[in-house]
């Protein structure tokens, strides 16, 4: 989830503050921290209610709409999620996380071409957007565009430490599907060396590895 603190960069005070229960930017900042806390605890409906309050006060805050869309998505309220992503993008056409999140929505609906388009916009806006590269790579793989998927994962790996374990895992699985089994095993081993013990990706990688070796 995007950092709620960043929302201050795109917020505007409401024209009529009499309807706003948040009396200061400090209070808004504290509320965004609470949103992040509730999201971390998977209390998505609580987070949505808090974001409702923020949006009532800052109706032009694209990041708040994007964050609420993400909470709706996690809560399974998909039409509301898409509506909020669309609103966020209408308010700020350069908000890369909103394109990435909307692309994730499209991907879950098997609308892969729309997803690829939004991922591409997110990457154009922020070429170091590792998550967009990661997600676009998985979408390429769903379309059996294995070379493009591997290229995405390789670029993301070059950008730094973010998601390295998962990137190796997904590149390994792409090699696996393409029939490059030695490359797949090497990436699975690199992934396991980097993933934390409690990361659910470890089980996924072990399953892929066992399937390959069986």
TORKOL-4160 file (C-alpha; in steps of 0.2 Angstrom, whole numbers, padded with zeros to 4 digits, m for minus):
214
<pt num="1" X="0000" Y="0000" Z="0000"/>
<pt num="2" X="0007" Y="0017" Z="m0004"/>
<pt num="3" X="0013" Y="0027" Z="0011"/>
<pt num="4" X="m0002" Y="0037" Z="0018"/>
<pt num="5" X="0010" Y="0051" Z="0023"/>
<pt num="6" X="0012" Y="0055" Z="0004"/>
<pt num="7" X="m0006" Y="0060" Z="0003"/>
<pt num="8" X="m0002" Y="0077" Z="0010"/>
<pt num="9" X="0007" Y="0081" Z="m0006"/>
<pt num="10" X="m0009" Y="0080" Z="m0016"/>
<pt num="11" X="m0022" Y="0085" Z="m0004"/>
<pt num="12" X="m0032" Y="0101" Z="m0005"/>
<pt num="13" X="m0043" Y="0109" Z="0009"/>
<pt num="14" X="m0061" Y="0107" Z="0006"/>
<pt num="15" X="m0071" Y="0122" Z="0000"/>
<pt num="16" X="m0083" Y="0121" Z="0015"/>
<pt num="17" X="m0073" Y="0116" Z="0030"/>
<pt num="18" X="m0089" Y="0115" Z="0041"/>
<pt num="19" X="m0092" Y="0098" Z="0034"/>
<pt num="20" X="m0074" Y="0092" Z="0039"/>
<pt num="21" X="m0071" Y="0083" Z="0055"/>
<pt num="22" X="m0053" Y="0084" Z="0053"/>
<pt num="23" X="m0047" Y="0101" Z="0060"/>
<pt num="24" X="m0028" Y="0101" Z="0055"/>
<pt num="25" X="m0016" Y="0093" Z="0044"/>
<pt num="26" X="m0008" Y="0085" Z="0059"/>
<pt num="27" X="m0025" Y="0076" Z="0063"/>
<pt num="28" X="m0026" Y="0071" Z="0045"/>
<pt num="29" X="m0008" Y="0064" Z="0046"/>
<pt num="30" X="m0012" Y="0054" Z="0061"/>
<pt num="31" X="m0028" Y="0047" Z="0053"/>
<pt num="32" X="m0017" Y="0041" Z="0038"/>
<pt num="33" X="m0005" Y="0033" Z="0050"/>
<pt num="34" X="m0021" Y="0024" Z="0058"/>
<pt num="35" X="m0026" Y="0019" Z="0040"/>
<pt num="36" X="m0010" Y="0011" Z="0037"/>
<pt num="37" X="m0010" Y="0002" Z="0054"/>
<pt num="38" X="m0028" Y="m0005" Z="0051"/>
<pt num="39" X="m0023" Y="m0011" Z="0033"/>
<pt num="40" X="m0008" Y="m0020" Z="0041"/>
<pt num="41" X="m0019" Y="m0029" Z="0052"/>
<pt num="42" X="m0031" Y="m0033" Z="0038"/>
<pt num="43" X="m0045" Y="m0023" Z="0045"/>
<pt num="44" X="m0050" Y="m0016" Z="0028"/>
<pt num="45" X="m0067" Y="m0010" Z="0032"/>
<pt num="46" X="m0061" Y="0000" Z="0047"/>
<pt num="47" X="m0048" Y="0007" Z="0035"/>
<pt num="48" X="m0061" Y="0011" Z="0022"/>
<pt num="49" X="m0071" Y="0021" Z="0035"/>
<pt num="50" X="m0056" Y="0031" Z="0040"/>
<pt num="51" X="m0052" Y="0035" Z="0022"/>
<pt num="52" X="m0070" Y="0040" Z="0020"/>
<pt num="53" X="m0067" Y="0054" Z="0033"/>
<pt num="54" X="m0051" Y="0059" Z="0024"/>
<pt num="55" X="m0059" Y="0060" Z="0007"/>
<pt num="56" X="m0074" Y="0070" Z="0015"/>
<pt num="57" X="m0061" Y="0083" Z="0020"/>
<pt num="58" X="m0049" Y="0081" Z="0005"/>
<pt num="59" X="m0060" Y="0077" Z="m0010"/>
<pt num="60" X="m0046" Y="0081" Z="m0022"/>
<pt num="61" X="m0033" Y="0069" Z="m0014"/>
<pt num="62" X="m0029" Y="0056" Z="m0027"/>
<pt num="63" X="m0019" Y="0046" Z="m0015"/>
<pt num="64" X="m0033" Y="0044" Z="m0003"/>
<pt num="65" X="m0044" Y="0038" Z="m0017"/>
<pt num="66" X="m0030" Y="0026" Z="m0022"/>
<pt num="67" X="m0028" Y="0019" Z="m0005"/>
<pt num="68" X="m0047" Y="0017" Z="m0002"/>
<pt num="69" X="m0048" Y="0008" Z="m0019"/>
<pt num="70" X="m0034" Y="m0004" Z="m0013"/>
<pt num="71" X="m0044" Y="m0007" Z="0003"/>
<pt num="72" X="m0060" Y="m0011" Z="m0007"/>
<pt num="73" X="m0050" Y="m0023" Z="m0017"/>
<pt num="74" X="m0043" Y="m0032" Z="m0002"/>
<pt num="75" X="m0061" Y="m0032" Z="0005"/>
<pt num="76" X="m0068" Y="m0040" Z="m0011"/>
<pt num="77" X="m0078" Y="m0025" Z="m0016"/>
<pt num="78" X="m0071" Y="m0025" Z="m0033"/>
<pt num="79" X="m0083" Y="m0012" Z="m0042"/>
<pt num="80" X="m0079" Y="0001" Z="m0028"/>
<pt num="81" X="m0061" Y="m0003" Z="m0030"/>
<pt num="82" X="m0061" Y="0001" Z="m0049"/>
<pt num="83" X="m0071" Y="0017" Z="m0046"/>
<pt num="84" X="m0059" Y="0023" Z="m0034"/>
<pt num="85" X="m0044" Y="0019" Z="m0045"/>
<pt num="86" X="m0053" Y="0028" Z="m0059"/>
<pt num="87" X="m0056" Y="0043" Z="m0048"/>
<pt num="88" X="m0038" Y="0044" Z="m0042"/>
<pt num="89" X="m0031" Y="0043" Z="m0060"/>
<pt num="90" X="m0044" Y="0057" Z="m0065"/>
<pt num="91" X="m0037" Y="0068" Z="m0051"/>
<pt num="92" X="m0019" Y="0064" Z="m0054"/>
<pt num="93" X="m0014" Y="0057" Z="m0071"/>
<pt num="94" X="0004" Y="0055" Z="m0065"/>
<pt num="95" X="0000" Y="0044" Z="m0050"/>
<pt num="96" X="0009" Y="0028" Z="m0054"/>
<pt num="97" X="0003" Y="0017" Z="m0040"/>
<pt num="98" X="m0015" Y="0020" Z="m0045"/>
<pt num="99" X="m0011" Y="0013" Z="m0063"/>
<pt num="100" X="m0002" Y="m0002" Z="m0055"/>
<pt num="101" X="m0017" Y="m0005" Z="m0043"/>
<pt num="102" X="m0029" Y="m0004" Z="m0057"/>
<pt num="103" X="m0019" Y="m0015" Z="m0068"/>
<pt num="104" X="m0019" Y="m0028" Z="m0054"/>
<pt num="105" X="m0038" Y="m0027" Z="m0054"/>
<pt num="106" X="m0039" Y="m0030" Z="m0072"/>
<pt num="107" X="m0027" Y="m0045" Z="m0071"/>
<pt num="108" X="m0038" Y="m0053" Z="m0058"/>
<pt num="109" X="m0052" Y="m0051" Z="m0071"/>
<pt num="110" X="m0042" Y="m0059" Z="m0084"/>
<pt num="111" X="m0042" Y="m0043" Z="m0094"/>
<pt num="112" X="m0023" Y="m0045" Z="m0097"/>
<pt num="113" X="m0022" Y="m0032" Z="m0111"/>
<pt num="114" X="m0029" Y="m0018" Z="m0101"/>
<pt num="115" X="m0018" Y="m0024" Z="m0086"/>
<pt num="116" X="m0002" Y="m0023" Z="m0097"/>
<pt num="117" X="m0007" Y="m0005" Z="m0103"/>
<pt num="118" X="m0009" Y="0001" Z="m0086"/>
<pt num="119" X="0007" Y="m0007" Z="m0080"/>
<pt num="120" X="0016" Y="0001" Z="m0095"/>
<pt num="121" X="0010" Y="0018" Z="m0090"/>
<pt num="122" X="0015" Y="0015" Z="m0072"/>
<pt num="123" X="0033" Y="0011" Z="m0078"/>
<pt num="124" X="0033" Y="0025" Z="m0089"/>
<pt num="125" X="0029" Y="0037" Z="m0075"/>
<pt num="126" X="0042" Y="0028" Z="m0063"/>
<pt num="127" X="0055" Y="0018" Z="m0072"/>
<pt num="128" X="0061" Y="0011" Z="m0056"/>
<pt num="129" X="0044" Y="0005" Z="m0051"/>
<pt num="130" X="0049" Y="m0013" Z="m0046"/>
<pt num="131" X="0031" Y="m0018" Z="m0041"/>
<pt num="132" X="0024" Y="m0013" Z="m0058"/>
<pt num="133" X="0038" Y="m0022" Z="m0067"/>
<pt num="134" X="0035" Y="m0038" Z="m0056"/>
<pt num="135" X="0017" Y="m0038" Z="m0059"/>
<pt num="136" X="0018" Y="m0035" Z="m0078"/>
<pt num="137" X="0031" Y="m0049" Z="m0079"/>
<pt num="138" X="0018" Y="m0061" Z="m0071"/>
<pt num="139" X="0005" Y="m0055" Z="m0084"/>
<pt num="140" X="0017" Y="m0057" Z="m0098"/>
<pt num="141" X="0019" Y="m0075" Z="m0092"/>
<pt num="142" X="0000" Y="m0078" Z="m0091"/>
<pt num="143" X="0000" Y="m0074" Z="m0110"/>
<pt num="144" X="0015" Y="m0086" Z="m0112"/>
<pt num="145" X="0026" Y="m0071" Z="m0117"/>
<pt num="146" X="0040" Y="m0079" Z="m0107"/>
<pt num="147" X="0055" Y="m0069" Z="m0115"/>
<pt num="148" X="0046" Y="m0053" Z="m0111"/>
<pt num="149" X="0042" Y="m0059" Z="m0093"/>
<pt num="150" X="0060" Y="m0064" Z="m0090"/>
<pt num="151" X="0066" Y="m0047" Z="m0096"/>
<pt num="152" X="0054" Y="m0038" Z="m0084"/>
<pt num="153" X="0061" Y="m0049" Z="m0069"/>
<pt num="154" X="0079" Y="m0045" Z="m0074"/>
<pt num="155" X="0076" Y="m0027" Z="m0075"/>
<pt num="156" X="0068" Y="m0027" Z="m0058"/>
<pt num="157" X="0082" Y="m0037" Z="m0051"/>
<pt num="158" X="0095" Y="m0024" Z="m0057"/>
<pt num="159" X="0085" Y="m0010" Z="m0049"/>
<pt num="160" X="0090" Y="m0015" Z="m0031"/>
<pt num="161" X="0085" Y="m0026" Z="m0016"/>
<pt num="162" X="0066" Y="m0024" Z="m0017"/>
<pt num="163" X="0057" Y="m0040" Z="m0019"/>
<pt num="164" X="0072" Y="m0050" Z="m0024"/>
<pt num="165" X="0067" Y="m0066" Z="m0017"/>
<pt num="166" X="0050" Y="m0066" Z="m0025"/>
<pt num="167" X="0058" Y="m0059" Z="m0042"/>
<pt num="168" X="0070" Y="m0074" Z="m0042"/>
<pt num="169" X="0055" Y="m0086" Z="m0038"/>
<pt num="170" X="0044" Y="m0079" Z="m0052"/>
<pt num="171" X="0059" Y="m0079" Z="m0065"/>
<pt num="172" X="0062" Y="m0097" Z="m0060"/>
<pt num="173" X="0044" Y="m0102" Z="m0063"/>
<pt num="174" X="0045" Y="m0093" Z="m0080"/>
<pt num="175" X="0060" Y="m0103" Z="m0084"/>
<pt num="176" X="0052" Y="m0118" Z="m0078"/>
<pt num="177" X="0037" Y="m0116" Z="m0089"/>
<pt num="178" X="0048" Y="m0112" Z="m0104"/>
<pt num="179" X="0057" Y="m0128" Z="m0101"/>
<pt num="180" X="0074" Y="m0121" Z="m0095"/>
<pt num="181" X="0075" Y="m0132" Z="m0080"/>
<pt num="182" X="0093" Y="m0129" Z="m0075"/>
<pt num="183" X="0089" Y="m0110" Z="m0075"/>
<pt num="184" X="0073" Y="m0113" Z="m0065"/>
<pt num="185" X="0082" Y="m0123" Z="m0052"/>
<pt num="186" X="0096" Y="m0110" Z="m0050"/>
<pt num="187" X="0083" Y="m0096" Z="m0047"/>
<pt num="188" X="0072" Y="m0107" Z="m0035"/>
<pt num="189" X="0088" Y="m0109" Z="m0025"/>
<pt num="190" X="0092" Y="m0090" Z="m0025"/>
<pt num="191" X="0074" Y="m0086" Z="m0020"/>
<pt num="192" X="0075" Y="m0098" Z="m0005"/>
<pt num="193" X="0091" Y="m0091" Z="0000"/>
<pt num="194" X="0083" Y="m0073" Z="0001"/>
<pt num="195" X="0065" Y="m0076" Z="0007"/>
<pt num="196" X="0061" Y="m0075" Z="0025"/>
<pt num="197" X="0056" Y="m0091" Z="0034"/>
<pt num="198" X="0038" Y="m0085" Z="0036"/>
<pt num="199" X="0036" Y="m0078" Z="0019"/>
<pt num="200" X="0022" Y="m0088" Z="0010"/>
<pt num="201" X="0032" Y="m0088" Z="m0006"/>
<pt num="202" X="0044" Y="m0101" Z="0002"/>
<pt num="203" X="0030" Y="m0114" Z="0001"/>
<pt num="204" X="0026" Y="m0109" Z="m0017"/>
<pt num="205" X="0044" Y="m0110" Z="m0022"/>
<pt num="206" X="0046" Y="m0127" Z="m0013"/>
<pt num="207" X="0031" Y="m0133" Z="m0022"/>
<pt num="208" X="0037" Y="m0128" Z="m0039"/>
<pt num="209" X="0054" Y="m0135" Z="m0036"/>
<pt num="210" X="0047" Y="m0152" Z="m0030"/>
<pt num="211" X="0036" Y="m0152" Z="m0046"/>
<pt num="212" X="0051" Y="m0150" Z="m0056"/>
<pt num="213" X="0062" Y="m0163" Z="m0048"/>
<pt num="214" X="0048" Y="m0176" Z="m0046"/>
